[in-house]
């Protein structure tokens, strides 16, 4: 096959064009065979650039076919050829992009992926390579999409702006619209997402870019679900499955999430249970652990809707454990810091290009820019930390609520012990009579109301709430506080809240709130109201 192409006069540039066309059309089998054949037959007399190109595209094909061990072998071999890349900085940038794809898809190592994508993007900016600049921005936006973080809209907009200056490049325009549609989906702008998805589809239909269809139909499926048009959503999502199976196997699971949601929302519980269970089996079989906690959460939601609190709680615990096993705080901090450094690096590139113009003026501008960047860096880092704390606290409240339902159902069925029965009575006092709002509440008073002694009630609280008495009381008080702060129609002054919640001073309330949530009440109100308009995927 290679000999036939050589006889036809194909050079390295022709091979690159051919390999790119395979990528755009999702023909990864063909790409793997042809690029792999060239790379395996490499020898001293072969064009070095062609050898590197064939190895790079072989790795790319393996990644998109979810053959990560094979991709790792190609990447290891290419990394050992470091000196061969020196004359070809464009191929080094391509290697950075492919490494990033591998790190995102196989190990969800977003910090490392961001380093490689930033390296690639900086080169393409310097080189004026609009197409690959767009590709790097697309991949950075995809990191945000996987994290369901709307900050990725900024990078998607940059891709749209670049593509609008190159109307003669349909692939650039298509991918820019795809990633914009996905980021608007995360933002909750279903109408905007749908518009960009249809624009991308029109180009893909005309040019045969089948690789993007699974993403397009996912967006259209979500948009239809937002209108409660489950029939149309099902049609779109099934089309997405068809394309994902042949050109983007990993994206199957991104489609499975809305499809399972659609089955639950439309009341097709038996179908939903079968589909989600099969999807979970596929996740475990193929090692797509990034999606495991999300699929488990879907099962939990299904059982909760059906009123099966026991299974809902069990799968919720499994989902939380799975999520915690792959998303740890250190990686989150590393990722957030790298994103801030990416912003800083982008500004430095602009400054570097102008450093010979009007030296004194630029020096002053640099000082101003550094001050601005430092402020922006600290602000963004704090914003990300605040958002993470709010989400973690909300997740904690949800888990606590499911535990209560689980225990209440167990008690009603007569399966509870004497201690569980006592805890059930205590929960009723707290939830229905809200005795925690009294500033005179004490362990002795509570024991008297329940007809027991302080030692026994303290032990029951420790065992079933996993808290001390005051930790238990504060949990209820701060939960009420967060509801008040989250209410857009409630403009109560924070300093006046403490008495309503049973505290004797504002200082005590502020201290307990920060200990419980991780934020001050004012920061919590600010962050939750910023997040409220968004619709989570």
Residue pairs with C-beta under 8 A, 6 or more apart in sequence:
1 33
1 34
1 37
2 34
2 37
2 38
2 41
5 14
5 15
10 18
12 47
12 49
12 50
12 53
15 38
15 50
15 53
15 54
16 53
18 34
19 31
19 34
19 35
19 53
19 57
21 27
22 28
22 30
22 31
22 34
22 57
22 61
23 31
23 57
23 60
23 64
23 211
24 171
24 207
24 208
24 209
24 211
25 208
25 209
25 210
25 211
26 64
26 210
26 211
26 243
26 246
26 247
26 248
27 247
28 61
28 64
28 65
28 247
29 61
29 65
31 57
31 58
31 60
31 61
32 58
32 61
32 62
32 65
35 53
35 54
35 55
35 57
35 58
35 61
36 54
36 58
36 61
38 50
38 51
38 54
39 51
39 54
39 55
39 58
39 74
42 51
42 54
48 84
48 87
49 88
49 91
51 84
52 78
52 81
52 84
52 85
52 88
52 91
53 91
55 74
55 77
55 78
55 81
56 78
56 91
56 94
56 95
56 98
58 74
59 71
59 74
59 75
59 78
59 98
59 102
60 98
60 101
62 68
62 70
62 71
62 74
63 71
63 98
63 101
63 102
63 105
63 106
64 247
64 248
64 249
64 250
65 249
66 105
66 249
66 250
66 286
66 288
68 102
68 105
68 106
71 102
71 106
72 102
72 106
75 98
75 99
75 102
78 85
78 95
85 91
85 92
85 95
89 123
89 127
90 123
90 127
90 129
92 123
93 119
93 120
93 123
93 124
93 132
94 120
94 132
96 116
96 117
96 119
96 120
96 123
97 116
97 117
97 120
97 132
97 135
97 136
97 139
99 112
99 113
99 116
100 112
100 113
100 114
100 116
100 117
100 120
100 139
101 113
101 139
103 109
103 110
103 112
103 113
103 116
104 110
104 113
104 139
104 142
104 143
104 146
105 250
108 146
108 290
108 326
109 331
110 143
110 146
110 147
110 331
110 335
111 331
111 334
111 335
111 338
113 139
113 143
114 140
114 143
114 335
114 338
114 339
114 342
115 338
117 136
117 139
117 140
117 143
118 338
118 341
118 342
118 345
120 132
120 136
121 133
121 136
121 137
121 140
122 345
122 349
123 129
124 132
124 133
124 136
125 133
125 349
126 349
130 162
130 163
130 165
130 166
130 169
130 172
131 166
131 169
131 171
131 172
133 162
134 159
134 162
134 163
134 172
134 175
134 176
135 175
137 155
137 156
137 158
137 159
137 162
137 179
138 156
138 159
138 175
138 176
138 178
138 179
140 152
140 155
140 342
141 152
141 155
141 156
141 159
141 179
141 182
141 183
142 152
142 179
142 182
143 152
144 150
144 151
144 152
144 155
144 183
144 186
145 152
145 179
145 182
145 183
145 186
146 290
148 186
148 536
148 537
149 186
150 183
150 186
150 187
150 534
151 339
152 183
152 186
153 180
153 183
153 184
153 186
153 187
155 179
156 176
156 179
156 180
156 182
156 183
157 180
159 175
159 176
159 179
159 180
160 176
160 177
160 180
162 172
162 176
163 169
163 172
163 173
163 175
163 176
163 177
164 173
166 172
166 173
167 173
170 203
170 206
170 207
171 207
171 209
173 203
174 200
174 203
174 204
174 207
174 209
174 212
175 200
175 212
177 196
177 197
177 199
177 200
177 203
178 196
178 197
178 200
178 212
178 215
178 216
180 196
181 192
181 193
181 194
181 195
181 196
181 197
181 200
181 215
181 216
181 219
182 193
182 215
182 218
182 219
184 190
184 192
184 193
184 196
185 193
185 219
185 222
185 223
185 537
186 537
187 534
188 533
188 534
188 535
190 222
190 223
190 226
190 227
191 223
193 219
193 222
193 223
194 219
194 220
194 223
196 219
197 216
197 219
197 220
197 223
198 220
200 212
200 216
201 213
201 216
201 220
203 209
204 210
204 212
204 213
204 216
210 243
210 246
210 247
211 247
211 248
213 239
213 240
213 243
213 247
214 240
214 241
214 243
214 244
214 247
214 248
214 251
214 252
214 254
214 255
215 240
215 248
215 251
215 254
216 240
217 236
217 237
217 239
217 240
217 243
217 255
218 236
218 237
218 240
218 251
218 254
218 255
218 258
220 236
221 233
221 234
221 236
221 237
221 240
221 255
221 258
221 259
221 262
222 233
222 258
222 537
224 230
224 232
224 233
224 236
225 233
225 258
225 261
225 262
225 265
226 535
228 265
230 262
230 265
230 266
233 258
233 262
234 259
234 262
237 255
237 258
237 259
237 262
240 251
240 255
241 252
241 255
241 259
244 251
244 252
244 255
245 252
249 286
250 288
252 282
253 279
253 282
253 283
253 288
253 290
253 291
253 294
253 295
254 291
256 275
256 276
256 279
256 291
256 295
257 291
257 294
257 295
257 298
257 537
258 537
259 275
260 272
260 275
260 276
260 279
260 295
260 298
260 302
261 298
263 269
263 271
263 272
263 275
264 272
264 298
264 301
264 302
264 305
269 302
269 305
269 306
272 302
273 299
273 302
276 295
276 298
276 299
276 302
277 299
279 295
280 292
280 295
280 296
280 299
282 288
283 289
283 291
283 292
283 295
284 292
289 322
289 326
290 326
292 322
293 319
293 320
293 322
293 323
293 326
294 319
296 315
296 316
296 318
296 319
296 322
297 315
297 316
297 319
299 311
299 315
299 319
300 311
300 312
300 313
300 315
300 316
300 319
300 402
301 312
303 309
303 311
303 312
303 315
304 312
304 402
309 402
309 405
309 406
309 408
309 409
310 406
310 409
310 410
312 402
312 405
312 406
313 402
313 403
313 405
313 406
316 398
316 399
316 402
317 399
320 395
320 399
332 388
336 380
336 381
336 384
336 385
337 381
339 380
339 384
340 376
340 377
340 380
340 381
341 377
343 373
343 376
343 377
343 380
344 373
344 377
347 369
347 373
351 362
351 365
351 366
351 369
354 362
355 362
383 527
386 519
386 523
386 526
386 527
387 527
387 531
389 517
389 518
389 519
390 517
390 519
390 524
390 527
390 528
390 531
392 518
393 482
393 516
393 517
393 518
397 479
397 482
400 475
404 427
407 416
407 420
407 423
407 424
407 427
407 464
408 424
408 427
410 416
410 420
411 420
411 421
411 424
416 424
419 459
419 460
419 463
419 464
420 464
422 450
422 452
422 456
422 457
422 460
423 460
423 461
423 463
423 464
423 465
425 450
426 446
426 450
426 457
426 460
426 461
429 435
429 446
429 449
429 450
430 436
430 476
434 476
435 441
435 446
435 449
436 473
436 476
436 477
436 502
437 477
437 480
437 500
437 501
437 502
438 502
439 499
439 502
439 503
439 504
441 473
441 502
443 454
443 457
443 458
443 469
444 454
446 454
446 457
446 469
447 453
447 454
447 456
447 457
450 457
457 469
458 468
458 469
461 467
461 468
461 469
461 472
462 468
465 471
465 472
465 475
467 475
473 502
474 512
474 516
475 516
477 501
477 502
477 503
477 512
478 512
478 513
478 516
478 517
480 501
481 497
481 501
481 509
481 513
481 521
482 517
482 524
482 528
484 490
484 492
484 497
485 494
485 521
485 524
485 525
485 528
486 525
486 528
486 529
486 532
488 529
488 532
494 521
494 522
494 525
495 506
497 509
497 521
498 504
498 505
498 506
498 508
498 509
501 509
503 509
503 512
509 521
510 520
510 521
513 519
513 520
513 521
513 524
514 520
517 524
519 527
